[in-house]
């Protein structure tokens, strides 16, 4: 890959430089903020409908920051299940973060454990993709990742607050097209991350597996849907690694 | 539903979601990964996004739809084209949402 790489995060930098990197992260994360606001509002509306107070809905978004993991938790609660079923569901849905964490961790080597913990806390599909993309063009640093995380967090939590506090006033959030905010971000991130022919092939294989797994239910094989994304990603990445031997190390 | 139950869900979810993110980072950033593993990891991001897009476009909400007659597939195509031309996440996301609302009104 012939792209220039950023200087390591460990070099001493001044406050002005830190601030500039943080602000750069805030700007990069702006689309995530706008995408999270309406989806966070949808979570607030659904959660308060199930009996969460506004404080509880906001506390959940502020501490879990888990998108799909929070929605699946609500549906398990609605089904009348107990706390362990709720936690198992949210964990399985978010198992892909294990892959994300492992992928991004080589870039976090120079950081202290508390700083790694902070960036881990902000790790979502969208912040991951934006940071990885930024890293590939050689500009991402710990401070810019922190900026991306902060602006995304603010979008998710403020959206939840608006949804929970004004549920009756907002009405049906779908008329604003909010259910397409997340898919739209995924499409843009897919194009950004599939940076060469090999990545495109890996993404196509993942798409095929992700559709084949639920299709297997039609012939009587039942695989829990929470595993589709993880299995498709692991499967496609493995086949791609075998198909394309290591010439230029990523 | 009791207040205690909801608070235990909130606290449990906070812990579960933090640990699933932090443990891999804490471990992997402290060991030197073999080259094949790094190679494998380089394919993960595109693979994850490919499978997420497949799920969102063909099975929104967990049930199969016909992508030709539903707004999801066409809006995804529009989003992709806008991102391809503009390289703007914000522009592509907004165009996708607007397109989705318009297509839904049109396709039903």
Interface residues (C-beta under 8 A of the other chain):
Chain A: X30 X31 X32 X34 X35 X50 X51 X52 X53 X56 X59 X60 X63 X64 X65 X66 X69 X70 X73 X77 X83 X86 X87 X90 X91 X94 X95 X96 X97 X98 X99 X100 X101 X102 X103 X104 X105 X106 X108 X109 X111 X113 X116 X117 X119 X120 X121 X123 X125 X128 X129 X130 X132 X175 X176 X177 X178 X179 X180 X181 X182 X183 X184 X185 X186 X187 X188 X189 X190 X191 X192 X193 X194 X195 X198 X199 X200 X202 X203 X204 X205 X206 X207 X208 X209 X210 X211 X214 X225 X228 X229 X232 X233 X234 X236 X237 X238 X240 X241 X246 X249 X250
Chain B: X1 X3 X5 X6 X7 X8 X9 X10 X11 X12 X13 X14 X16 X17 X18 X20 X21 X22 X23 X24 X25 X26 X27 X28 X29 X33 X35 X36 X38 X39 X40 X41 X42 X43 X44 X45 X46 X47 X48 X49 X50 X51 X52 X53 X54 X55 X56 X57 X58 X59 X60 X62 X64 X71 X72 X75 X76 X79 X80 X83 X84 X87 X88 X89 X90 X92 X93 X94 X95 X96 X97 X98 X100 X101 X104
